[in-house]
Amino acid sequence: MPGSLIECIPNFSEARRPEIIDEIVNTIKSVSGTAVLDKHSDLDHNRTVITFVGDSAAVEEAAFQAIKKASSLIDLNFHRGEHPRIGATDVVPFVPISGASMLDCVEISKRLGQRVSAELNIPVYLYEEAASTPERQNLENIRRGQYEGLKKDILTDPARKPDFGPAELGSAGATVIGARHPLIAFNVYLTSDDVKIAQKIAKSMRHSSGGFRFVKAMGIIVDGRAQVSMNLTNYRQTPIARVVEAIRREAERYGVGIHHSELVGMIPQEALVDASTWYLQLDAFDPEQILENKLAEVSAKAQMELSEGEFINKLAEGTPTPGGGSAAAHTGAAAAALVSMVCRLTIGKKKYAEVEAELSSLLVQSEALRKALSRLVSQDADAFERFMSAMKLPKETPEQIAARDAAIEKAAIYAAEVPLSVGQKAVQVYQAALVVVEKGNINAISDAASAAALSRAALSGAGLNVRINLAPYPENVEGQRILKNLSQLEDELVSLENLLKEKIKTRSNLPVF
């Protein structure tokens, strides 16, 4: 999938009416650029977890539409289930997968929170990496008292005021939105129907009561069997195999064992590789020994080399795509590549030992930006194709004309979102260029300054594409938001340009542009 890839895992307070879940899933699938990977419904929890991925704009739109659909179909006043909840759409986490940063997911969370509160009148709380206060990083703190308790507390307790929206709960309750690292939802069933055993084991596992640092756990009954229900929030620091073995030992104390376990949603391959390595005692194992991993690496490298080699020729062809938006993204990628080059020319030099750690970190950032902007090259072309598809819709009847007009407007807004993403990343590249101008190898200062110049050009080209796509829709609320964000980026770059000139003058006689 082109562009940045972000995972979204919304949890809905419904599992016993599959027709409702089907409607929500279809709503997500209707947003172009998304792919639903998994759906897990638990009747005892009365909760469904849906996993989908897509580029940033598509994932954000699909999440909103899913929240909107759930709010119209699920009434929390009549919801009953084992799992704690405060909303019809209870929690919506965003996880960066590739070509996107945690900051990107935080920004999506905030934009989505504002939109949900403004358009749906639903209170929104931000959590994890997007949390507005340290107390709200932990989901359990926000969900304290569940829907029924929050419904009372939100009216009088300032500490429970939402980040966005009214201090009052309707039938859809409240929604928690945030950005986080990959999480494993993992349940272990015991050979017992005694919930007290599960609760004791859960207490010994969860961090809040003295257990593992990155484990949240509770003991419940599911399908007549005691279950230790867990979230592993950092599987690298607390491996899944270690947790399973600890549960096995604790269960033996009570004369029971593990019957089976289950995953809720998706799991990173790395976690399974770690578990198999541990159990098989493959101490010298290298993930590159996995055939599929090596094949994927070779395929991705070949594809990247092909696209880089052909892009300029395709740009010169007499076709609408790739066009100016793709060229802006490509220019931004070139700027990021120059930042990476200067970092590499600096790292390892004794003269620059004091800044080596900082530039090593910056190199990781610039490479991530380069890859993200490279993906946006094709994403911009895809956005144009989506617009052209909308233009080709039938227009024989008033209903068809109205549907076509709506589809064209929606496609135009998306076609503006993509170059806005290019502009946002171009500014990040400019900020990185500032650092290498000031601290990088002095012999490469012209290359560092060139990175800034190219990123400036990338923002200019992206801005032109944003404005031409939005010009026919001056009253569109989403379009106005995009233009406001663009103006802020342009203002920020003006300030950064002044800083760049000062830093160049300080370090060299290079004429400033």
C-alpha positions as CSV (number, residue, x, y, z in Angstrom):
1,M,0.0,0.0,0.0
2,P,1.5,3.4,-1.0
3,G,2.4,6.1,1.4
4,S,2.6,5.8,5.2
5,L,1.1,2.8,6.7
6,I,-0.8,3.1,10.0
7,E,-2.8,0.5,12.0
8,C,-6.0,1.4,13.7
9,I,-7.6,-1.0,16.2
10,P,-11.0,0.4,17.4
11,N,-12.9,-1.5,20.1
12,F,-16.7,-1.5,19.9
13,S,-19.1,-2.3,22.7
14,E,-21.1,-4.9,20.8
15,A,-20.6,-8.5,19.8
16,R,-24.0,-10.2,20.3
17,R,-25.6,-8.5,17.2
18,P,-23.4,-9.5,14.3
19,E,-25.4,-7.4,11.9
20,I,-24.3,-4.3,13.6
21,I,-20.6,-5.3,13.5
22,D,-21.0,-6.1,9.8
23,E,-22.3,-2.5,9.2
24,I,-19.3,-1.1,11.0
25,V,-16.9,-3.3,9.1
26,N,-18.5,-2.3,5.8
27,T,-18.3,1.3,6.7
28,I,-14.5,1.0,7.2
29,K,-14.1,-1.0,4.0
30,S,-16.0,1.7,2.1
31,V,-13.1,4.2,2.6
32,S,-10.7,3.8,-0.2
33,G,-7.1,3.2,0.9
34,T,-8.0,1.0,3.9
35,A,-7.8,-2.8,4.4
36,V,-9.5,-4.7,7.2
37,L,-7.1,-7.3,8.5
38,D,-9.1,-8.8,11.4
39,K,-12.3,-8.9,13.4
40,H,-12.6,-10.5,16.8
41,S,-15.9,-10.6,18.7
42,D,-16.3,-12.0,22.2
43,L,-19.9,-12.7,23.4
44,D,-19.0,-12.7,27.1
45,H,-17.1,-9.4,26.8
46,N,-19.8,-8.1,24.4
47,R,-17.0,-6.4,22.6
48,T,-15.6,-6.5,19.1
49,V,-12.0,-5.5,18.1
50,I,-11.5,-4.6,14.4
51,T,-8.0,-4.2,13.0
52,F,-7.5,-2.2,9.8
53,V,-4.6,-0.4,8.1
54,G,-4.1,2.3,5.5
55,D,-2.4,5.6,4.8
56,S,-2.8,8.3,7.3
57,A,-5.7,10.2,5.6
58,A,-7.7,7.0,4.8
59,V,-7.2,5.5,8.3
60,E,-8.3,8.8,9.9
61,E,-11.4,9.0,7.8
62,A,-12.3,5.4,8.2
63,A,-12.0,5.7,12.0
64,F,-14.4,8.7,12.0
65,Q,-17.0,6.9,9.9
66,A,-16.8,3.8,12.1
67,I,-17.3,5.9,15.3
68,K,-20.2,7.7,13.6
69,K,-21.8,4.4,12.5
70,A,-21.4,2.9,16.0
71,S,-22.9,5.9,17.7
72,S,-26.1,5.5,15.7
73,L,-26.4,1.7,16.4
74,I,-25.1,1.1,19.9
75,D,-26.8,2.5,23.0
76,L,-24.6,2.1,26.1
77,N,-27.7,2.4,28.4
78,F,-28.6,-1.2,27.3
79,H,-25.1,-2.6,27.0
80,R,-23.9,-5.4,29.4
81,G,-20.7,-7.3,29.2
82,E,-17.6,-8.5,31.2
83,H,-15.2,-5.9,29.7
84,P,-15.0,-2.4,31.1
85,R,-16.3,0.3,28.7
86,I,-17.3,3.9,28.5
87,G,-18.4,4.2,24.9
88,A,-20.1,2.6,21.9
89,T,-16.7,3.1,20.3
90,D,-14.8,2.6,23.5
91,V,-11.2,3.1,22.4
92,V,-9.4,4.0,19.1
93,P,-5.7,3.5,19.1
94,F,-3.4,4.4,16.2
95,V,-0.1,2.5,15.7
96,P,2.6,3.6,13.3
97,I,3.7,0.7,11.1
98,S,5.9,2.1,8.3
99,G,6.6,5.5,6.8
100,A,4.8,7.1,9.8
101,S,6.0,8.3,13.2
102,M,4.4,8.2,16.6
103,L,4.0,12.0,16.3
104,D,2.0,11.4,13.1
105,C,-0.4,9.2,15.0
106,V,-0.6,11.7,17.9
107,E,-1.7,14.4,15.3
108,I,-4.3,12.1,13.8
109,S,-5.6,11.4,17.3
110,K,-6.0,15.1,18.1
111,R,-7.6,15.9,14.7
112,L,-10.0,13.0,15.0
113,G,-10.9,13.9,18.6
114,Q,-11.8,17.4,17.6
115,R,-13.9,16.2,14.7
116,V,-15.7,13.5,16.7
117,S,-16.7,16.0,19.4
118,A,-17.7,18.7,16.9
119,E,-19.7,16.7,14.4
120,L,-21.0,13.8,16.6
121,N,-21.2,15.6,20.0
122,I,-19.3,12.8,21.7
123,P,-16.9,13.5,24.6
124,V,-13.3,12.5,23.6
125,Y,-10.4,11.6,25.9
126,L,-6.8,11.4,24.6
127,Y,-4.6,8.6,26.0
128,E,-1.2,6.9,25.8
129,E,1.2,9.0,23.6
130,A,-1.5,11.5,22.8
131,A,-2.5,12.1,26.4
132,S,-3.0,15.7,27.5
133,T,-1.9,14.9,31.1
134,P,0.2,12.1,32.6
135,E,-2.9,10.8,34.5
136,R,-4.6,10.1,31.2
137,Q,-1.9,8.0,29.7
138,N,-3.3,5.0,31.3
139,L,-6.6,3.8,29.8
140,E,-7.8,2.4,33.1
141,N,-7.8,5.8,34.7
142,I,-10.0,7.3,32.1
143,R,-12.4,4.3,32.1
144,R,-12.7,4.3,35.9
145,G,-16.4,3.7,36.9
146,Q,-17.2,2.6,33.4
147,Y,-20.1,4.3,31.5
148,E,-22.4,4.4,34.4
149,G,-19.9,6.0,36.8
150,L,-18.5,8.5,34.2
151,K,-22.0,9.5,33.3
152,K,-22.4,11.0,36.8
153,D,-18.8,12.1,37.5
154,I,-18.4,14.1,34.2
155,L,-21.2,16.5,35.3
156,T,-19.5,17.6,38.5
157,D,-15.8,16.5,38.6
158,P,-13.4,18.9,36.7
159,A,-10.8,16.1,36.6
160,R,-13.1,14.0,34.4
161,K,-13.8,16.8,31.9
162,P,-13.0,15.5,28.4
163,D,-10.2,16.8,26.2
164,F,-12.8,17.6,23.5
165,G,-16.6,17.8,23.4
166,P,-19.4,18.2,26.0
167,A,-19.1,17.3,29.7
168,E,-22.1,15.1,29.3
169,L,-22.7,11.6,28.1
170,G,-25.3,10.6,25.6
171,S,-26.3,7.1,24.5
172,A,-23.0,6.6,22.7
173,G,-21.0,7.4,25.8
174,A,-17.4,8.8,25.4
175,T,-14.6,7.7,23.2
176,V,-10.9,7.3,24.1
177,I,-8.5,8.1,21.2
178,G,-4.7,7.9,21.2
179,A,-1.5,6.7,19.7
180,R,0.5,3.8,21.1
181,H,3.1,1.2,20.3
182,P,2.0,-2.3,19.2
183,L,0.0,-4.1,21.8
184,I,-0.8,-7.8,22.2
185,A,-4.3,-8.7,23.5
186,F,-3.8,-12.2,24.8
187,N,-6.1,-14.4,26.9
188,V,-5.2,-17.6,28.8
189,Y,-7.9,-20.1,29.7
190,L,-7.5,-22.3,32.7
191,T,-8.7,-25.8,33.4
192,S,-11.2,-24.5,35.9
193,D,-14.4,-22.6,36.2
194,D,-13.3,-20.8,39.4
195,V,-13.1,-17.1,38.6
196,K,-11.3,-16.4,41.9
197,I,-8.3,-18.4,40.7
198,A,-8.2,-16.4,37.5
199,Q,-8.4,-13.1,39.5
200,K,-5.6,-14.2,41.8
201,I,-3.3,-15.1,38.8
202,A,-4.2,-11.9,37.0
203,K,-3.3,-9.9,40.2
204,S,0.1,-11.6,40.2
205,M,0.7,-10.8,36.5
206,R,-0.4,-7.1,36.2
207,H,2.1,-4.3,36.9
208,S,-0.3,-2.3,39.0
209,S,-0.4,-5.0,41.7
210,G,3.3,-6.0,41.6
211,G,3.5,-8.2,38.4
212,F,5.2,-7.7,35.1
213,R,6.0,-4.1,34.1
214,F,4.1,-4.1,30.7
215,V,1.2,-6.4,31.6
216,K,-2.4,-5.4,32.3
217,A,-4.6,-8.3,33.4
218,M,-8.0,-9.2,34.9
219,G,-9.6,-12.5,35.7
220,I,-13.1,-13.3,34.3
221,I,-15.3,-16.2,33.2
222,V,-15.7,-16.8,29.5
223,D,-17.6,-19.7,28.0
224,G,-17.8,-21.2,31.4
225,R,-14.1,-21.3,31.9
226,A,-11.8,-19.1,34.0
227,Q,-9.8,-16.7,31.9
228,V,-6.8,-14.5,32.5
229,S,-7.4,-11.6,30.1
230,M,-4.3,-9.5,29.3
231,N,-2.9,-6.7,27.3
232,L,0.9,-6.8,26.8
233,T,1.8,-3.2,26.1
234,N,5.5,-3.8,25.3
235,Y,6.2,-7.4,24.1
236,R,9.9,-6.6,23.7
237,Q,10.4,-5.7,27.4
238,T,8.0,-8.4,28.7
239,P,8.0,-11.3,26.2
240,I,4.9,-13.3,25.8
241,A,6.6,-16.6,26.6
242,R,7.7,-15.3,29.9
243,V,4.2,-14.3,30.8
244,V,2.7,-17.7,29.8
245,E,5.2,-19.6,31.8
246,A,4.5,-17.4,34.9
247,I,0.8,-18.1,34.5
248,R,1.5,-21.8,34.2
249,R,3.5,-21.8,37.5
250,E,0.9,-19.7,39.3
251,A,-1.9,-22.0,38.1
252,E,-0.1,-25.0,39.5
253,R,-0.3,-23.5,43.0
254,Y,-4.1,-23.9,42.7
255,G,-4.0,-27.4,41.2
256,V,-5.1,-26.2,37.7
257,G,-3.3,-25.8,34.4
258,I,-3.5,-23.9,31.1
259,H,-6.3,-25.2,28.9
260,H,-5.5,-23.0,25.9
261,S,-4.8,-19.4,24.9
262,E,-6.1,-17.0,22.3
263,L,-5.1,-13.8,20.5
264,V,-7.5,-10.9,20.2
265,G,-6.7,-9.2,16.9
266,M,-3.3,-9.2,15.4
267,I,0.2,-9.9,16.8
268,P,3.6,-8.7,15.5
269,Q,5.6,-11.4,13.8
270,E,8.6,-10.4,16.0
271,A,6.6,-11.5,19.1
272,L,6.0,-15.0,17.7
273,V,9.6,-15.3,16.6
274,D,10.7,-14.4,20.1
275,A,8.4,-17.0,21.6
276,S,9.5,-19.8,19.3
277,T,13.1,-18.9,19.8
278,W,12.6,-19.1,23.6
279,Y,10.8,-22.4,23.6
280,L,13.1,-24.0,21.0
281,Q,16.2,-22.6,22.7
282,L,17.5,-21.2,19.4
283,D,20.1,-19.1,21.0
284,A,22.0,-18.2,17.8
285,F,18.8,-17.6,15.7
286,D,18.7,-14.8,13.2
287,P,15.3,-13.6,11.9
288,E,16.9,-13.4,8.4
289,Q,16.9,-17.2,8.5
290,I,13.1,-17.0,8.0
291,L,12.6,-17.6,4.3
292,E,9.6,-15.2,3.9
293,N,11.5,-12.4,5.6
294,K,14.4,-12.7,3.2
295,L,12.2,-12.9,0.2
296,A,10.2,-9.8,1.3
297,E,13.5,-7.8,1.8
298,V,14.8,-8.7,-1.6
299,S,11.4,-7.9,-3.3
300,A,11.1,-4.5,-1.5
301,K,14.7,-3.5,-2.4
302,A,14.1,-4.4,-6.1
303,Q,10.9,-2.4,-6.2
304,M,12.5,0.7,-4.6
305,E,15.4,0.6,-7.1
306,L,12.9,0.3,-10.0
307,S,10.7,3.2,-8.9
308,E,13.7,5.5,-8.3
309,G,15.1,4.7,-11.7
310,E,11.9,5.3,-13.6
311,F,10.3,8.2,-11.9
312,I,12.0,11.1,-13.8
313,N,11.2,9.5,-17.1
314,K,7.6,9.0,-16.2
315,L,7.4,12.6,-15.0
316,A,8.4,13.7,-18.5
317,E,5.7,11.7,-20.2
318,G,2.5,13.4,-21.5
319,T,0.3,11.9,-18.8
320,P,-1.5,13.5,-15.8
321,T,0.3,11.3,-13.3
322,P,2.8,11.5,-11.9
323,G,2.5,15.3,-11.6
324,G,3.4,18.3,-9.5
325,G,2.3,16.7,-6.2
326,S,4.4,13.6,-6.8
327,A,7.3,15.8,-7.9
328,A,7.0,17.8,-4.6
329,A,7.2,14.5,-2.7
330,H,10.2,13.3,-4.7
331,T,12.0,16.6,-4.1
332,G,11.3,16.3,-0.4
333,A,12.7,12.8,-0.4
334,A,15.8,14.1,-2.1
335,A,16.1,16.7,0.6
336,A,15.9,14.1,3.3
337,A,18.5,12.0,1.5
338,L,20.9,14.9,1.6
339,V,20.4,15.2,5.4
340,S,21.2,11.5,5.7
341,M,24.3,12.0,3.7
342,V,25.6,14.8,5.9
343,C,24.8,12.8,9.0
344,R,26.9,9.9,7.6
345,L,29.7,12.2,6.7
346,T,29.8,13.4,10.3
347,I,29.3,10.3,12.3
348,G,32.5,8.5,13.2
349,K,34.7,11.6,12.8
350,K,36.7,12.5,15.9
351,K,36.2,16.2,15.3
352,Y,32.4,15.7,15.7
353,A,32.4,13.2,18.6
354,E,30.3,15.5,20.7
355,V,27.4,15.5,18.2
356,E,27.7,11.9,17.1
357,A,24.8,10.7,19.3
358,E,22.5,13.5,18.2
359,L,23.3,13.0,14.5
360,S,22.9,9.2,14.8
361,S,19.4,9.8,16.1
362,L,18.8,12.4,13.4
363,L,19.9,9.9,10.7
364,V,17.1,7.5,11.8
365,Q,14.6,10.4,11.5
366,S,15.8,11.6,8.1
367,E,15.7,8.0,6.7
368,A,12.2,7.6,7.9
369,L,11.2,10.9,6.3
370,R,12.9,9.9,3.0
371,K,11.0,6.6,2.9
372,A,7.7,8.3,3.8
373,L,8.1,11.0,1.1
374,S,9.1,8.3,-1.4
375,R,5.8,6.5,-0.7
376,L,3.9,9.8,-1.0
377,V,5.1,10.0,-4.6
378,S,2.8,7.2,-5.7
379,Q,0.1,8.1,-3.2
380,D,-0.3,11.5,-4.8
381,A,-0.8,9.8,-8.2
382,D,-3.3,7.4,-6.6
383,A,-5.3,10.3,-5.2
384,F,-5.6,11.8,-8.7
385,E,-6.8,8.5,-10.1
386,R,-9.4,8.4,-7.3
387,F,-10.6,11.9,-8.4
388,M,-10.8,10.8,-12.0
389,S,-12.8,7.8,-11.0
390,A,-15.3,10.1,-9.3
391,M,-15.5,12.3,-12.4
392,K,-16.5,9.2,-14.4
393,L,-19.6,8.4,-12.2
394,P,-23.0,8.5,-14.0
395,K,-24.9,11.8,-14.1
396,E,-28.1,10.9,-15.8
397,T,-30.5,11.6,-12.9
398,P,-30.6,14.2,-10.1
399,E,-29.7,11.4,-7.7
400,Q,-26.8,10.3,-9.7
401,I,-25.6,13.9,-10.1
402,A,-25.8,14.5,-6.4
403,A,-23.9,11.3,-5.6
404,R,-21.3,12.2,-8.3
405,D,-20.8,15.7,-6.9
406,A,-20.4,14.4,-3.4
407,A,-17.9,11.8,-4.6
408,I,-15.9,14.4,-6.5
409,E,-15.7,16.7,-3.5
410,K,-14.6,13.9,-1.2
411,A,-11.9,12.9,-3.7
412,A,-10.8,16.5,-4.0
413,I,-10.4,16.8,-0.3
414,Y,-8.4,13.6,-0.2
415,A,-6.3,14.9,-3.1
416,A,-5.4,17.9,-0.9
417,E,-4.7,15.8,2.2
418,V,-1.8,14.0,0.4
419,P,0.2,17.1,-0.6
420,L,-0.5,18.5,2.9
421,S,1.3,15.4,4.2
422,V,4.1,16.1,1.8
423,G,4.3,19.7,3.2
424,Q,4.3,18.5,6.8
425,K,7.2,16.1,6.2
426,A,9.0,18.7,4.1
427,V,9.0,21.1,7.1
428,Q,10.4,18.2,9.3
429,V,13.2,17.7,6.8
430,Y,13.9,21.5,6.9
431,Q,14.2,21.2,10.7
432,A,16.6,18.3,10.3
433,A,18.6,20.3,7.7
434,L,19.0,23.1,10.3
435,V,20.7,20.7,12.6
436,V,23.2,19.4,10.1
437,V,23.9,23.0,8.9
438,E,24.8,23.9,12.5
439,K,26.4,20.7,13.7
440,G,27.3,18.6,10.7
441,N,30.6,18.2,8.8
442,I,31.6,21.7,7.8
443,N,32.8,20.3,4.4
444,A,29.3,19.3,3.6
445,I,27.5,22.5,4.7
446,S,26.5,23.3,1.1
447,D,24.8,19.9,0.9
448,A,23.0,20.6,4.2
449,A,21.9,23.9,2.9
450,S,20.8,22.3,-0.3
451,A,18.6,19.9,1.7
452,A,16.9,23.0,3.2
453,A,16.4,24.6,-0.2
454,L,14.9,21.4,-1.7
455,S,12.5,20.9,1.3
456,R,11.4,24.5,0.8
457,A,10.7,23.8,-2.8
458,A,8.8,20.6,-1.8
459,L,6.5,22.7,0.5
460,S,5.9,25.2,-2.2
461,G,4.9,22.6,-4.8
462,A,2.8,20.8,-2.2
463,G,1.0,24.0,-1.3
464,L,0.1,24.8,-4.9
465,N,-1.5,21.3,-5.2
466,V,-3.4,21.7,-2.0
467,R,-4.9,25.0,-3.0
468,I,-5.8,24.0,-6.6
469,N,-7.6,20.9,-5.3
470,L,-9.6,22.9,-2.7
471,A,-10.4,26.0,-4.8
472,P,-13.8,24.7,-5.9
473,Y,-14.9,24.0,-2.3
474,P,-14.3,27.1,-0.2
475,E,-17.0,26.2,2.2
476,N,-15.9,22.7,3.0
477,V,-15.0,22.4,6.7
478,E,-12.3,19.8,6.1
479,G,-10.9,21.9,3.3
480,Q,-10.7,24.9,5.6
481,R,-8.8,22.9,8.2
482,I,-6.3,21.7,5.5
483,L,-5.7,25.3,4.4
484,K,-5.2,26.4,7.9
485,N,-2.7,23.7,8.5
486,L,-0.9,24.6,5.3
487,S,-0.7,28.3,6.2
488,Q,0.8,27.3,9.6
489,L,3.4,25.2,7.9
490,E,4.3,28.1,5.5
491,D,4.6,30.5,8.4
492,E,6.8,28.1,10.3
493,L,9.1,27.7,7.4
494,V,9.6,31.5,7.1
495,S,10.9,31.5,10.7
496,L,13.1,28.5,10.0
497,E,14.6,30.2,6.9
498,N,15.7,33.1,9.1
499,L,17.4,30.7,11.4
500,L,19.1,28.9,8.5
501,K,20.6,32.1,7.2
502,E,22.0,32.9,10.7
503,K,23.5,29.4,11.1
504,I,25.1,29.5,7.7
505,K,26.7,32.9,8.4
506,T,28.0,31.7,11.7
507,R,29.7,28.6,10.3
508,S,30.9,29.6,6.8
509,N,31.2,32.2,4.1
510,L,28.6,30.5,1.9
511,P,26.3,33.1,0.4
512,V,22.9,32.9,1.8
513,F,19.9,32.6,-0.5
